[in-house]
Amino acid sequence: MKHRVLASTAVLALTSGMAWADYSLTILHTNDFHARFEPISAFDSGCSAEDNTAGECFGGSARLVTAIEEAKGRTNNWLLVDGGDQFQGTLFYTYYKGALAAEMMNKMGYDAMTVGNHEFDDGPEVLAGFMDAVDFPVLMSNADVSGEPLLADKLAKSTIIEKGGERIGLIGLTPVDTDELSSPGPNVIFTQPADAVQGEVDRLTEEGVNKIIVLSHSGYGVDQMVAENTTGVDVIVGGHTNTLLGDMEGAAGPYPTMVGSTAIVSAYAYGKFLGELNVTFDDEGNVTEAVGAPLIMDAAVTEDEGTVARIAEAAGPLDEIRNRVVAETAEAIDGSRETCRAGECQMGNLVAEAMLARVADQGVQIAITNGGGLRASIDAGEVTMGEVLTVLPFQNTLSTFEATGATIVEALENGVSQIEEGGGRFPQVAGLQFTYNPGAEPGSRIVDVYTMEGMDWAPIDPEKTYLVVSNNFVRTGGDGYSMFEDAANAYDFGPDLADVTAEYIASMAPYQPFTDGRIKVAE
C-alpha cells in the first residue's frame, strides 16, 4: 500500500523537488441531476421560457453542455463523472425512463458514474437498459449482484481508465439502505460502504493503480466516514444528500472538504452547479494540491442551441400533460429539502392533508408521508400539473391500513431517526401532532403524540387501532417504515399521489400555504 500524505486543508504544500513528476487532473462532476433536462427555478422546480429568457433560471442540459465543453478547454487532462441519481424527478423520467439521461450523458462525454438509489426506482431492468445505452461504466462496489441476472455480468464494482498517460481507479458506492429507499428487488444484497471501498482500493493497488477516486452516492456524512476509515482513497465525488460545498452562502463545508489526505467534493443537485476540482498528484500518487469550486449554471452560461432543440423535441409528448393549469396558490409553497426533512413544512402539510381528505370518508384518521418524497417547492400563482409532478414525481399511490398507536409511535421514531443526515424518512403528517427531541438517541426521540378524538386532541392510545393513509412506498416498508409492511387490512387504494394533491389544491383555490405547529421540537 502506498504512503498517504495527511492534510487538514484543501491546499496541500507542493514539494518543489517533486515538481518534475507532477500529474494534474481536472475532475468535472455532477450529482443528483434527477431528470432536470430543462432549466429550473430558484425553487428547483420548473422554470418558464419567459423566465429563462429573462435570465432567472438555472441549469438544464443545454447549459451543462456548454459549461462542460468550456471546462474541458481550460485543461489538457479532464475526467467527467457523476455521483448518481440521474433518474427520477420530472415527467421526462416518467416518460423516457433512463433513455434521455443516457443520450445526454453520452453527448456530454461522461467517463463514469455510480449507481444512485433512484436508479433502482423501476427495478433492475430499467437500470440494466440504461447501462446498455451509455458509453461509459456504471459502478457499485457495496452490493452483491451475482444473484440478479439482469446485472450480474454488467454492473462492476470498480474500473480503471487511462487519462493523460496515467491509470485512474474509479470505485462506485451506493446507499447501504437502498433496499429501503428504492426497488432493487430481493436479489441485490447491499454491504457496508467502507469495507467495500477498501476491498476495491486494495485490489486496484495490487494492480499498480495509485490514483483512486470514489464516486459515492452515499451522502456527505458517509463520505467523511469512508475517508476516515479507509486508506488509499484520493478523491470522493459525492451525492445523495444534495450537499453544496464551497465558500458561498448555504454551503455545508469547504470545497474540497479534506479528511486526512482525501478530498471530498459535491455539487448540490439538479444541474444547478458543475463541480470543477483541480488535483495534482506526485509520482507516488499522493495528492499534493486539490483546489476548485462548484460553478453555478446561471444565465451567464449560454445554452447550447442544439441541446435546447433536442430537449424541446423530447418535451413534445409531455407538454399537454404538464402545461395544464390545475390550481392556484396564494403564496409560494415551501417544499425544500432543508425544511421538509427536519420539521413541519408547508408542502408536507399540503400533501398529508390532501391524502387524508381523499380517504376521510373511509374513516381514516391519520396521514403519514415521507419528507423525502417531496422533491420541490411551488411558486405563487397558477399551478400546473407539471409543477405538481415535479414535487411528487414517483407515481406513488395512496395506501390505507390499520396500525396500533404503538406502531404509529414506532413509525414516528423511525421518521425522526436520521434528522442529522437529512434522511428522507422524516414524517410529514395530518391528523397527528407530535413532539420530538433531536438531542435524544434515535429510537427514543418522540416525546408525545396526539390524535383527534372527536373535536379535541388526545394522547395517542398505544393499544388502540387507528386507520392510516400513506403512500405505497412507505406502506411497503420504504424509508425504514418496515413496521407497516405487514399492517392489517392494507389496501393500495390506487389514486396517484400527484393527482390527489392537484385535486386538493384546486378545491381550495386559491390555496393558502400554512404551518400550524403540528410538529414541535422539544425545548
N, C-alpha and C positions, 0 to 999 in steps of 0.2 A: 504494500500500500504506500502510495507516495506521501511525502511530508505535506501537511496542510499549514498554511500561514494563518494565524489568528489575527483578527482585526475588529475594532469596535466602531469604526466609522466607514462611511460609504467610499471614501477615497483612501486608498492604501498607498503607502510610500513606495515609490519605484526605485529600486537599486540601480544606480547609473551603470554599474558594471554588468548588469544583465540586459541592458537595452538592446544589444545585438540580437538577442533571442526572443524579443517580444513577439507575441502573436495577438492581434487585435481583432475583435469580432463585435459587430453591431447586432444586438438581438432586438428585433421588432416583434411586438406581441400584442395580442388581443385576448379577451376572455369574456364569457357570459354575453355573447352577442344577441342571443335569443331572437333570431329572425327579424332583427330591426334593419331590413334592407332599405327601407325608406328613412328619411330624416326623422328625428324625434324632437319633441318639445323639451322645454326646461323641466317638465314633469316626467320625462322618459316615456311619454305617450306619443300618439300620432301628432304630426305637425302638418298643417295645411300647406298647399302650394303657395298661397299668398304669404303666409308667414315665412316660408322658406325663401321666397323672393325678397322679402323684407329683411332677411339676414337674422331671423330669430330662431333658426333651427340648428340642430347639431347632428353629426354622424350621418349614417346612411352609407350604403356600399359605394356609391359614386365618390364620396369624399375619401373613403378609405383607399380606393384605387389610386387616387391622386396622391394622397399622403404617403402611401407605401412606396410608390414609384419615386417620389421626391426623396424619401428617406434612403432608399437604395442608392440614389445618386450621390448621397453625401459620404458614401463609404465604398471601399472596394471589396468588402467582405461582410456579408449580412446573412442573417438567419431569421426567417419569419415563422412564428409558431403561435399556437392558440391554446389557451388554458381550459377549454371545454365549455359545454353548454351553447353550442351553435343552435341547437334545436329548441323549439317551443317558444311561444311568446306573442305571435301575431297570426293573422289569417294566412300569411304566406306559408307558415309551417303547417297549419291545419290543411291547406290545400295541396301543397307540394311535398310535404314531409321533408326529407333531407335533400331532395334533388336540387333545389335552388341554392342551398348552402354549399353543396358540393361544386356547383357551377361557379359561384362567386369566389370560393376559396381557391379553386384551380386557376381562375383568372388572375387572382392576386399573387399567386405563386407561393403558397404556404409550403413549408418544408415538413411540418408535423403538427399534430395536435394530440391532446389527451382526451379520453372519454369523460364527459361530464355526466352527472346523474340524469339530466334530461335527455341525453342521447338514448336512454333506455325507456323513454315515456311510451313508445309504441312497441316495446319488446325488442328482443334481439334481431328480429327480421329487418326492421327499418334501419337499425344501426348497421347491419351487415350490408344492406343495399347501399347505404351511404359510403361505406368503406370501399365497395366495388367501384363507386363513381369518382372517388377522389384520386389525385395523382401523388399522394403522399401517405406516409404511415400514420395510423391512428393507434395510440398506445394506452395500455393499462397494466401496471405491474402488480397491483394488490388485489388480484382476483384469480381464481382458478376457473377457466372457461373450458377446460377439457371435456366437461360433460355436456356442453352446449354445442351441438353440431353446427349451428349457424356461425359460430365464432371460433371454434376450436383451432382451425388451421388458418385463421385470418387475423386475429387480434393478438399482437405481440406485446410483451412486457416492456421492451426497450428496442432501440435500434441504433445503428452507427451510421452517420452521414459524414461526407467529406466536404469541408469548407476551407478554401484558401490553403489547400495543401495539408490540412490537419484533420484528424478524425475527431468528431464530436459525438459523445454518447448522449442519447436522449432517453429519458425514462418517463412513463406515464403514471399518473396517480389519480384515483377516483375516490369519492367519499366512501368510507367503510360502511356507512349505513344506507348505501344506495338501494338496498333491497327494501328499505322503509320509505325512501324518498321517491322511488320510481317503480318501474315494472320490468326488472331484468329477468323475471321468471325464476323457477326453482333450480335451474342448472348452473347458475353463476354464483360462485361462493367467494365472498369478499373477505380480505385479510387485512391485518394491521399495516398502516402505511410505512412506519419507519423500518420495520423488519423487511417489508417488500422492497423498499428503495435500497436498503443496504445490500440485500441479496443481489440486486442488479448492478449496483456500484462495484461490488466485489467481482462479479463476472466480467464486467466491462474492463475493470482494471487489469484482470488477468489476461485480457486480450490486448493490453498495451494502450488502452484509451485513458488519457489523463485529463480530459476536459469533459465534465459531466453536467448536464442541465436536466433538471426535473420539471416536467410540465404537470403542475399539480392542481387538480380541481378539488381541493380539499379545504380551502379556507385559510385565511391569514394566520389564525392561531395554530392550526395543524402544521402549516408550513414552517412556522418558527419551531414547533416541537420536532418536526422531522430534521430541521437543520441542527438542532441541539443534540439529537440522538442518533446521528449518522456521521460518518466520516467520508470524505471524498466527493461531496456534492459542491459544485462551484456556484451554480445559479439555480434558483427556484422561480419559475414563472407561474404565478398563482391564478386562482379563480375561485368561484363558488360563493364567496361572501361579498362579491361586488366591491372589493376594497380599493379605494383610491389612495395611492401613496404619492408623496411629493411635498412641496412646500406651499401648496395652495390651501385656501380655506376648505375645511371639511375632510382633509386628508387624515388617514388613520395612523400614519407614520411616515418616516423618510423614504425616499426613492433613491437607491435601493435601501431596504432595511437589512443591516448586516447582523447576522448571528454567527459569531466566530468568523470564519473566512467565507461563509456562504451569503451571497447577495440574493435577497428576496424582492421580487417586483410583482406588481399587479396594476391593472389599468381600468379600474371601475367596471363598467359594463355597457352593453347596448351600442357599442361602436362609438361612444362619445369621446374616447381617447384612443390614441395609438401609442403604446409604450415603446420607448427607444432607449435601450441600455447599451452603453459602450463599455466593453470589458477588455482588459488587457491581461494576458497570461505570460508567465515566464516559461522558460524551456522545460520546466518540470511540470507544467500545467497548473501552477498556483496562480490565483488571481492577485494581480498587483495593483489594479485600478478598476473601479466599477462606478461609472457616473452616467447620469441621464435624467430623463423626465418623461412623464406621460404627456403627449402632445394633444391638445384639445382640438376636436374636429368641429370647429365652428364655421361661421360664414367666411372667414378668411381663407379657408381651404376650398378651392374651386372643385366643383363636381365634374367628374369625367363624363362627357356628353354621351359616349357610347353606353356607359353603365346606366346613366339616367334613362336612356331609351329602353334598355333591356328590362330594367325594373318596372318601368311603366307598362311594357308589354306583359310582363308576368303579373302585374296587378290587375290587368283587364278583367279576368274572371272574378276577381274579388270585389270590384267596385260596387256592383249592385247591392251586395250584402252590407258592406261596411259604411257606405255613404248614406244609408237610410237613417234619418233622424228619428230617434225613438223616444226621446225625453228632453227635459230641460232641467238644469240645476242653477239655483240662485247664486251659488258660490262654487269655487273650486273644491273638489272632494279630495282630501289628503289620503292617498294610498301608498305613501312612501314606505320603503323597506325599513328605514330607521324608526319610523313610528309604529308600524303595524306588527313588527316583530319584537316590540319592547313594552307595549302597553295598549290601552284603548286607542283606537284610531277611527277617523270618520268613515273610511271605506269599510273597515271591519264591521262597524255598526250598521252601515247600509246593507251589506251583503247578508249579515246574520239576521237582520230584521226582515229582509226580503225572503230568506229561506223560511223563517218562522211564519210569516204571513201566508206563504203559499200552502202550508200544511196545517195551519191553525184549526181548520175545520175538521181535522182528523184527531183533534185533542192533543196535538204535540205542544209541549210546554217550553222546551229548551232547544236552542240552536247553538252549535259549536262548529266553527270552521277554522282552518289553519291560516295564520297570517302570511305564511309563505305562498299561499295560493293567490294572494293579491299582488299583482305584478306592476301596477302603475297608478297614478293619480288621474283625475279627470278635470279638465279646465271648466271654468264657469261658462254658462250659456247652453247652446244646443248640444245635446249628447247624441253621438252617432253610435250605431251598433258596432262599428269598428273600434271606437273608444272602449266600449264595454268589453269587447272581446280581447282587447289589449290588457285590460285589468284582469280578466278571467279567461285565459286562453286555453285551459287544459281540457275543455269539453267534459268537465266533471258533471255528474248528475246528483240530484238530491237523493239521499238515503234516509229512511226513517228506521228507528229501532227502539227497543226498551233497554234501560240501564238503571241500576240502583243508584241511590245517592252516593254510596261509597265508590262505585265505579266512576261516576262523574267527577268526584274529587280526585280520584286516581288519574283520570284523563287530564284534569287541570294541572296536576303536579307534573305530568309529562309535558304539558304545554309550556310551563314556565321553567323547565329544567335546563334549557340551553340559551337563556337570555344573554349570557356573556358572549356567546358566539353569534348572536343574532339568528338563532335557529328558527326555521320556518314553521315549527310546530306551535309557536305562540298562539294561544286560543283567543279568537275574537268570538263574542257571544251575544246572544239575545235571550231574554227570559231568565238570565242569571246575573248576579252580582258577586264578585269575589275580590278578596284582598290577598296579596302575596308579598312575601318578604324576600327580596332578591339577595340579601346577605346570608340567608339560611342555606343549609345544604340542599342540593337537588333531591327531590323526593319528600322534603319537609318544608316547602316554601308556602304552601297555601295556608292562610291564616283563618279565613272564614269564607263561607259560600252561602248565598241566599237565593231562593227561588220565589216565584209568585204563588201565593196561596190566596185564592180569591182576588181581592183588590190590594192585598198587603204583601210585603216582603217578609219571608220567614226563613230561619236557618234550614239548610237542606237536611233531609232525613236520610241517614245512611242506609236504612232498611227499606225505604220506600222505593217503588219502581216508577220511573219517570219516562215519558215519551220524548224522544230526542230526534232532531234532524241534523244531519251533517252532509258533507259531500261524500261521494262513493270512495274517494281516495282515502279519506280519514276513516270512514266506516270499516274499510277492509284492512286497517292497520297501518296506513301510510303515516309518515312523520312520527312514528313511535306510538301511535294510538292502538297498540295491539289489544288493549282491554276491550275494544269494540268489535274485534274480529268475530267473536262467537256470540254476539249480542242476540238476545231473544227477539223473535218476530222482526228480524232485519228484512227490509224491503227496499230494493233500489227503485225508488219511486219513479225515477225516469227523467223529469224535466231537466234540461241543461241549465246549469247554474247561471250562465251568462244571460240566457233568455229570461229566467226568473228575475234576475236583478234588473234587467232592462224594463220588464213589465212593471216592476215595483216602482222604479224611478218615475216612469210615465204616469203611474197612478197618483203620484204625489206632486206632480208638476205645479210650479217649479219646485224641485226638491231642495230642501234646506239641510245641508250637512250639519252634523252635530256630534258632540260627545256629551255624556251625561254622568260620568263618574261610575259607570258600571264595573270598571276595573280599577282598583286602587292599589297603591304601593304602601306597605306598612311603614309608618314613621319610626 
